[in-house]
Amino acid sequence: MRYQHVCIESLGYAIPGETITSDDIERRLEPLYRRLKLPEGRLELMSGIRERRLWPRGMKPGDKSIESGRNAIAAAGIDPIAIGCLIHGSVCRDQLEPATACRVHDALGLPETCLVYDVSNACLGLLNGVLQVASLIELGEIRAGLVVGTEDSRALLESTIDSLNRDESLTRESVKPAFASLTIGSASAAILLVHEELSKTGNHLVAASARAHTAHHELCAGGHEVAPGGEAQILMQTDSEQLLAEGLATGAATFEQFMAASDWQRMTIDKTICHQVGGTHRRLMLESLGLTVERDYATFPWLGNTGSVALPLTLALAIENGFIDQHQRVALLGIGSGINCLMLALDWQRLPTKTPAVAAPHFAASPPPADIKRRTTSASK
């Protein structure tokens, strides 16, 4: 898939203020660790994740999607009336129906002629939304579109801790499928795409490639289960080793398509952003694609795996912290359970032109943690 007229004009994000470290989680898992004689520090050592962040209890995903969306609109300085499509693409949403996008659409004051719906595809939901909006713009159906999403990891994290401590039948082997659930973090992101005629940046979306290796859809699966006490809880089971192996194979196959679609060469890719799962995944994925870690940006050490918002959020932070500069080719390497893979080629030019109407910094909807730049910079090295 190639695009001639689509620009990624701006991004917005919101990051929770509450931090929970891997050490904190292990302290809460003390009954399990004592029973199985697990070594302390295991969680961070295996994942490369020091900490992740949590939204306040009772917050709805739409609350933060509205915040991120407002920020992206303000950063671009675009009139909301020009937005012809709104997609809410995260796994988490306010309720089963109506679409969370409906509430976000109302709060942002978007036009009644705007297409409004949710998309769900594990860690690729927001990227799938970008692809749909880009196609609508390329076809001339709309002039601008907004993709938003918010992941809330608290319920999964707390349910997993409770389940692991309560189940005394677990062994060192049988506990492994729950490991990935302890790496999940919370965050929100938004991506605003426009027709090049509306763009002040010229940040062109060049091409995209996708593959679906759905024979492996059972390697990571989760949902609501009923606990022994009768209450509903969210749990997820992941065959991390097999998922890694099959994910790498899927990524390698997609990358070959991606290179052909973009007409890029490995050495002409200036920067990359991969899905933020953990240290081993990042290293092996880049190695399998013939790319270097020095040209890649990572946020998982301090944000954890934030699911569908991980890649756009990391892109925003990489730009904000100066890792991605003007006139650079950026490869967005997305992958999600299912297994699905989606890669986007972005010709990055510059930030949106500042206008008096934009009071907030570009790419930040709310003040990030005080040490955000230090942590981001160190994570990218």
Sequence and secondary structure as in RCSB ss.txt:
>XXXX:A:sequence
MRYQHVCIESLGYAIPGETITSDDIERRLEPLYRRLKLPEGRLELMSGIRERRLWPRGMKPGDKSIESGRNAIAA
AGIDPIAIGCLIHGSVCRDQLEPATACRVHDALGLPETCLVYDVSNACLGLLNGVLQVASLIELGEIRAGLVVGT
EDSRALLESTIDSLNRDESLTRESVKPAFASLTIGSASAAILLVHEELSKTGNHLVAASARAHTAHHELCAGGHE
VAPGGEAQILMQTDSEQLLAEGLATGAATFEQFMAASDWQRMTIDKTICHQVGGTHRRLMLESLGLTVERDYATF
PWLGNTGSVALPLTLALAIENGFIDQHQRVALLGIGSGINCLMLALDWQRLPTKTPAVAAPHFAASPPPADIKRR
TTSASK
>XXXX:A:secstr
 B SSEEEEEEEEE  SEEEEHHHHHHHTHHHHHHHT  TTHHHHHH   EEEE  TT  HHHHHHHHHHHHHHH
HT  GGGEEEEEE  S  S SSS HHHHHHHHHT  TTSEEEE   GGGHHHHHHHHHHHHHHTTS SEEEEEEE
E  HHHHHHHHHHHHH TT  TTTTGGGGGGGGB  EEEEEEEEETTT SS  EEEEEEEEE GGGTTSEEEEEE
E TTS EEEEEEE HHHHHHHHHHHHHHHHHHHHHHHT  GGG  EEEE  S HHHHHHHHHHHT  GGGB   H
HHH B GGGHHHHHHHHHHHTTSS SSEEEEEEEEETTTEEEEEEEEE       TT  S TT SS   TTHHHH
HHHHT 
